[in-house]
């Protein structure tokens, strides 16, 4: 087991990464001692991992809530089921939630923890690659709205993250590939050497080589922990973690939640951000080609869906948390390993890239 620490003063917490962590008795005891615990998971994961989690939480006599599986269920209405369960069993401020699942379960459980009695602790046990390298870390919680992804939420840090790499063995290839988009993002915004390592090691990563996978997860968490520690509430550099996400969230909202996986939409968004950066003269054309090649090798889309026109994409992108005074801001690349948040681009250039980077109808 390795451990990466998110340094946030009194809200600091560890990210435990390793094999067999869900069989390690006592790992969560220091974080949940003397608390009533509700484990929130979904109908797909409950048969796979719930028994193991209940075993390591045996002393807490946890209750369980099983939610439906899918991005389309990341809503206020489903979050209300968590509140109903907590209130029905009279959970107080001495309670804690445990999120057992991927990004949807982590986000919605964290959101419930942020809201219930104005905030109770929660633990993240991410079971997908995307959740282990990204959504379980950093305290962004929330639910979707029909007009925008993650537009209703709160910053609420977990007290512990437990990333058991054994859970990735049951992931379907499509979901595994989806997580690689976020790993690529970390190299692009912060670590050129890591990006080159991914180019060299991607085949082994796709084969789920244990040593390669463990390093990719750890390095991704190190980069995110460093950024979150410097800018917890996205007042500055944390926005760089959204490379490709303005485009990606527009895709997810426009197509309907769940049609494209989050990482698929982000993968295409990263490529489009690279093309726009190159068109604006910020990024070398050769670097944009490298980005497209790596994303494609990861089994992810490199172009926008044909169903969404440039105007539809622009309208959906305008509903974005990074917008300031009604002005759209995008994370663009200066080079591989260096990114910046900017509004210094023309709508004409953006529309041109949205047009040229759509799949053929």
N, C-alpha and C positions, 0 to 999 in steps of 0.2 A: 504494500500500500504506500502511495505517495500522498503528500498533502500540500495543497496550495492555499494560502491564506489571503482572504480579502481584508485589507486593512482599512477599517472605518471607525477607529477609536473604540468606543464602548459597543458599537454594533459590528465589530469585526467577527469573522466566522471562518471555519475551515471548509475546504472542499476536499473530501477524501476520495481518492481515485485508486481503483485496484480490482483484482479478481476475487470473487468469493466474499465480498463485504456483506452481502445479505445473509450470510451464515455466521457472521462474527458477533457473537453474543456480547452485550455490554457496550457496543460501539455508540449507541444512541442514548444510553442511560444518563450520561452527564448532562445532556441537553433537555431531557424530558422527565427528569426525576420530580416526583411529587406533582405531576400534572395529569389532568384527564386528557386523553388523546383520542382524536378522531382521524382515522386513516381514510383518505379520499383516493379512489382509484377508478378505473373504468372496467367495463364488462369484458374487454379483451385481455387485460393484464391481470385481473383478479385470479383467474385459474392458473396463471403462470407464476406469480410472485407473491401473492397476498399471504399465503401460508408461511412463507419464509419471514416476511416482515412482521407478521403477528407473533412469530416465535421469538424474534429478537426484541419485541415490545411487550412480551408476556407480563412483565412486572407492572406495566401501566394499565393492563386490562382494557385495551383499546376497543372502541367501537368502529364500525366500518360503514362507509357510504360508497356505493358503486354507481357511477354515472355512465351514461351512454358514451360511446367512443366516436370521436370525429370532431374536426374543426367547426362544423356547423352547429355543434352543441356548446361552443364557447360563448355563451350569452348570459345576460342578466337573469333570464328565466331559469337557466340551469344552475347558476350561482345561488339562486334563491333556495334550491334544494339543500345546499350546504347549510345555509342559515336556518332552514326549517329543522334540519337534523340536530344542529347545535341547540336550538331553543327547545325543541321537544324533549331533549335529554337534560336540559337545564345546565348546559356547560357555562362556566363562569370565566372570569379573567385568569383563572389558574389553568385554563385549557390550552391545548396546542393542537395544531393540525399537521398531518403528515401527507405530503403529496407524492403518491406512488404512480408515476406515469411519465408520459412525454410532455411536450410543451403546453398542450391544451390543459392537461390536469395540473401541471405546475403553475400556469398562469392563473387559472380560475380558483385554485385552492389558495394561492398567495393573495389573490384579490379578496377572497372571503376572510382570510386571516387579517388583512389590513383593515377591513371594515367592521368585523365582529367586535362589539364592545370597544370600538375605536382602536382595535389592534391587539392581536394575540400572537404568540410566537408560532412559527411553522418550520418544518424540515422538508427539504427537497430530496426525493429519491428518484432522479431522472433515469428513465429506462430506454431512451432513444439516443442516438448519437447527437442529434441536433440539440436535445435538451441537455446532454452532458457537457457539450462544449459551449453552449450559449444561453438558452432561456432559463436554466435553473440558477444561473449566476447573475448577480447584479441587482436583484430586488425589483425588477420591473414586473408588475402584475397587472392583470386586466382581462377584459372581455371585449368581444367584437360588437360592432353596431352595423346594421345593414349599409350604412353610408361610409363606414371606415373601420379598418382593422385596428384593434387595440386602442380605440379612442376613449374608452372608459376604463380607468384603472388608477393605480396608486403605486408609489415607490414604497416598498416594504421588504426589507432584507430578511432572508431566512436566517435561522440560527445555526444551520449546518446543512451541507450538501453531501450526499453519499452517492457517488457514481460507481456502481458495480459494473465493470466492463463485461461480465458474464451475461448481463441482460441483452447485450447487443447481438448475441448468438441467435436470438429468435426473431430479429428484425428482418423483414422482407428487404430485398435488394433496393427497391424503390425508396423505402424509408431510410435505409443506410446511406444511399447516395445523396438524399436530401440533406443529411447532416454535414456532408463534405462541403457544401456551399458555404456554410458559416466558417469552417476551418480555412478555406481558401481566403475568405474575407480578412481573417486576422493577418495572414501574410501580406496581403495587399495594403492594409492600412498602417502596418506597424513594423513588419519584420520581413525584409526582402530575403534574408537567408532562409527563413522558414518557408517562404514561397518556393524558393529553389529546391529546398528539401522535398516539398510536396511534388514538384515536377519529377524529381528523381525517384520518389518513394510511392507514388500514387498506385502503381500496380499492386504493391504489397499491402497498401492500405485497403484497396478494393477486395483483396483476398482475406482481409481481416486478420492479418498477421498480428499477433498479440503485442509484440514489442513496438511495432510501428504504430499500432492503434493507441497504445498507452502513451507514447510520446506525443502523438497528434492531439490527444485529449488534454494532456498536461500542459503543452505549450499554448494551446488555445485558451485554457483557463488562466494561465499566467498572464497572457496579454490582456484578457478581459479584466482580471483582478487588478492589474496595474492601472488600467483606464478608469475603472469604477472607483478605485481608491482615490484617484486624483479628481474625479468629477462625478459624484454619486448621482446627482439629479439632472444631469445633462445640461449644464449651463455652458459647457464649452466642448472639450475634446471628446466627451462620451458620445456626442453626435456622430463621430466618425465610425462608430460601431454599426451605423445604419447604412453603410455603403451598399448600394443596390436595393435597399429596402423601400425607398419611395416608389420605385418602379415595381418592386415585388408586391408590396401591399396593394397597389392599384390593380395588379393582375388578379390577386386573390379576391379582392372585393368585386371587381368587374365580372369575373367568371362565375363567382359564387364560391363561398368558403368550402374548401375541400376538393374542388375540381383539380387544381394544381396544389401539390404539397408546398409548404412554406419555403423549403430549401430549393425547390424547382423554380419558384417565382423569384427568389433571391438570386439564384444562379443566372437566370436571364437578365435580371436587373443589374447584376455586377458587370456583365458583358456590355449592356447598353451604357452604363456609366463609363466604362472604359472607352467605348466608341465616341461618346460625347466629349470626354476628356481629350481624346486624340484630335477630334474635329476642332476643338477650341485651341489646340496647340499646347496643351498642358502636358500631355503624355505622348511618348514616342509611339508611332504606329506599330513598331515591332513589339512593344510591350502589350498593346491592345491585342495583337495576334496571339501572344503567349497566354494572355488571360482567356481568350476564347478557346484555345487549344486545351488548357487544363480543365476548364469547366466542362467541355465536351467529353474529354476523357473520363471525367467523373460521372458520366451518364446523365448529365443535366442539360436542360434546354439552354441554348445560347441566344435565342430570338424570342420576341414577344409573341403571344398568341394572335393568330389571324383574326379571331373574332372581335378583338378590340381595336377600334380605329385610333389614329393619332389623337383626334379630338377627345375621344372617350378617355384615353390614357391621361391626357392633360387635365381633364376635369377631375378624374379620380385622384391624380397626384396632388391637386390643389388642396385636397383635404388631408393635410399632413401635419404632424405635430411639430415639425421643424420650421414651418412657415412663420414668418414674422411680419406684422403689419400688412397681412394679405399678400406678402411676397414669398414665392416658392424658393426654398433653399435646397441644394443638392450636395451630397458628398461626392466629390470628384477626385481624381488621382493626379498627382504631380509626377509620380514615378511608382514603380512597384515598391511598396514599403513606405509610401508617403501619400497621405490624403488630406483634404481640406474641405470644410463646409463653406459653401459660397453661393451667392446669388448672382455672380458675375458670369452670366451666360445669356445669350439671346433666345427668345422664344422660337425664332426661326431656326436656329441651330438645333434646339431641342426637338422641334417638330420634324426636322430633316432626319435626325437620328431615329426618332420613333417610327418614321415611315420606312427607312431603309433597313431597320432591324426587326421587321415583322415576318412571321412565317408566311409562306405562300398560301393563299386561300385555295 
